[in-house]
Each structure stands twice: as C-alpha cells, then as structure tokens.
Amino acid sequence: MGSKGETERELIEALVNGETKAFESLYLLYGRKLLVFVSRYFNSQDDAEEIVQEVFVKIWKKRNDLKALDSLKGYLFTIAYNAIKKRFISIKREQVLQQNYALEYLDDTDESVSEDVYATVISQIDKIVEQMPDKRRQVFTLCKKEGLSVSEVASYLDISEKTVKNQMTAAYQTIREQLKINLPLLLALTLFY
C-alpha cells in the first residue's frame, strides 16, 4: 500500500464491498483514537464505549454511502461528535422531563423538595411504566423519554396519531392512579428513613 490517502481509499472500497476484514482493520486503525476522543466528553467509560460502538455500527450499515468520502477518519469523528451531541441532548431532555414529572405528580412547585423525593417519584413512575402493556409502554417511552412528537411516534411505530394520543392518555391515567395509591407511603419512607 502507498500513501495514507491510497490506504484509506482501499479501505473504503473494501468496506463498500462488505469485506469484514476491512471493517476489522478500520476498527483497529481508529477504534482506540475514537474512544480517547469520546472519553473526553463522558465520565463513564461505558458511555464512551457505547458511542464508539454506535459509530462503527453506523459505518457498517451505511458502508455503501462511503464511496464519495474523501476522509474516512474525518467521517468517523463527525459521526462520533454528532452522537455525543445527541446523547447530551437526550440526557438534558430526560433530566427536564424527570423534573417535570416529579413536579406534576408531587403537585408541589416548592424548590425545597429534595432530590431524594424526585428520585423516588421518578423510580415509581418507571416501575409503573414497566408494567404497562407493550404498546402503551413503547409509546410512552418514545414520547416522554426519547422526546419524540406524536407524529414521529406514529410514523416510527406505524400506527395512527390518534392511537398514540389514546395510549398516552391511558398511560397518564395509569400513572396518576398508581401514584395516588403508592406515593404517600413512598414519600413517608423517603422523609423518615
């Protein structure tokens, strides 16, 4: 093999042809460098490794689109950077949603409510959601944890928007009913133990 550019071009062509050896070579060439790059953004090594894995899965799935690439390295790091941004947006969205859940179900906007109380409410909501029928749980998770719109969820699950709205209404009703039963006991345990 000649220059670095020629090496990348050969690697791209091999990937486009679906050669698994080329994919292994790509991982050996850039996997560690990507992990170091991604690790700068996360405290958790598991999160960093998961992002790197996502990058390589995406490369394999989109290998036919690699023909037009000038820089494989640049493309890999762009995918990684976009995955990092997406993860941070998702984390922030989940934090906001969790806080909103807790405030909504605690019916208390007092800033002095402890994080333990919030965590207790969120934990209880998660348990309630896990017990929902599959479709309802899936719709609720996509809307509230992933932040997708009603139309996006309908398209993703190949169901009508009305079905999504009905499932969300039923999910909220279940959560409210279950929290009325369980929340006072949970809060008492959190506050006194």
N, C-alpha and C positions, 0 to 999 in steps of 0.2 A: 504494500500500500504506500501511496505517496504522501502528499501533504495532508494536513488536518482537514481541509475542505473536501479533498477527494475521499478521505476516510469517512467523513460524515455523509457524503453523497452515497457511497457504497452501503453504508449502514441504513440510510433512508430507503434505498432501493430494496434491500433485503427485507426490511420491515414491511414495506408495501407488498412484497411477495409473500408475507406471512411466515417468514423464517423465524422460528423460535430461538435459534442460536443468536440471531441478530438482536432479538429482544433481550436475551441474557447479556449480550455484550453491551447493549445500551444501559442496562441496569448497572453492570459492573463499572462502566465508564462514568455514569452520572449519579447513581443512587446515593452514594455517600455525600457527594457535594450538595445534592438537593436536601438531604437530611440535615446537614450543617446549616444550610440556608434557612430551612423551615424552623429548625430548633431555636433560632434567634427570636422567633415570634411567640413561642409557647413555653410554658413552664413544664408541661407534661411531655415526656419523651414519647408516650403512647400517641398523643395527639399529632406530634410531628411525624411519626412513622405512618400514621393513618393517612395524613395528607400526601406523603410521598407515594404511598400505595395507590391512592386515588389518581395521582399524576400518571403513574405507569399504566394503570388500568385504562385511563382515558387515551393514552398514547396507543395502546394496543387496539382499542375499539375504533379509534379514528386513524388507524395506520394508512388507510387509502388516501386520506387527505394530506399526507406528508409529502407527496410528490412535489408540491410547489414550494416547499420550505427552503429557505436559504441557510438558516441556522437551527439545527436540532437542539443545541444547548439553549439558545435564546427561547425557543418554543417551550421547552421543558420548564424553564424558570418562569416564564409568563404564566403557564398553566398553574404552577405551584403558587405564584403570587396571587393569582385570581382565586385559587382555592382557599388561601389564607384569608383574603378579604371576605369571601363568602362565609367562612367559619366564624369570623369576628362579628359579622352582621347577624348571623344566626344566634350566636351567644348573646349578643346585646338584645336582640328581639326576644329571646327566651327569658332573659332577666326582666325585661319590661313586662312581658306577659305574666310572669310569675308574680311580680309585684302587683299588677292589676288584678290578678286572680285573688290574691290574698286580701287586698283592699275591698274587692267586691264582696267576697264571702265573709269577711270579718265585719263588714258594714261599719268600718271604723277608719277614718282618714287620719287619725292621730299618728304623728310621726314617731311617737314613743313606743309603738308596738315593736316588740323585739324581733330580731331575725329568726330566733327560735320559733316564734309563733308563726311567722311567714313560712318557715321551712315545714312546720307541722301541717299547715293548711295545704301547701303545695304537695307534700307527701301524700296526704289524704286524697287530694284530687287525683293524683297519679294512680293511686290504688283503685279509685272508683272508675277511672277511665280504662284501666286494665281489665276490669270485669265487664265492660260493655260488650255488646255483640260486635263481631269483627268489623262490619261495615261502618257502624257508628264510631267505633274506636279509631278506625282509619281516617274517617272524615274529620273527626275532632282533632286528631293529631296533626293532620296536614294543615288544617285551618289555624289552629292555635299554637302549635309548637313549631311548625315549619313556616307559618305566616303566609300561606297561600290564600288567594282570594277564592270566593265561592266558584267563580267561573273556572279558575285554574284547577281547583279540586275536581269539579265536574268533568273537565276535559281529561285530567290525569286518570281518573277512575272510570271514565266512560259511562257516566251517569248524568242525569239531568240536574240543573242548578236547583230545581225545586226539591229534589231528593236530598241534595247537600244541605239545604236550609232546614228541611224536616229533620234530618239526622242531627244537625247542630242544636235545634230546638229541643229534641229529645235528650241529647247529651247534657245540655244545661239543666234541664228539668231533673234528670237523674242526679247530677252533681248537687243541686240545691237540696233535693230531698235527703240525700245521704249525709250532706254536711249538717243539716238541721238535727239529724239523729246523732251523729258522731262528734261534731265539732266541740260542743260544750265539754265533753269528757276529755277530749284531746287537749284542749286549751287548759283545763284544770290540771291535767298531768304535767303539761309543759311549765305552767306557772309555779307549781308546788313541788316539783321533783327535779 
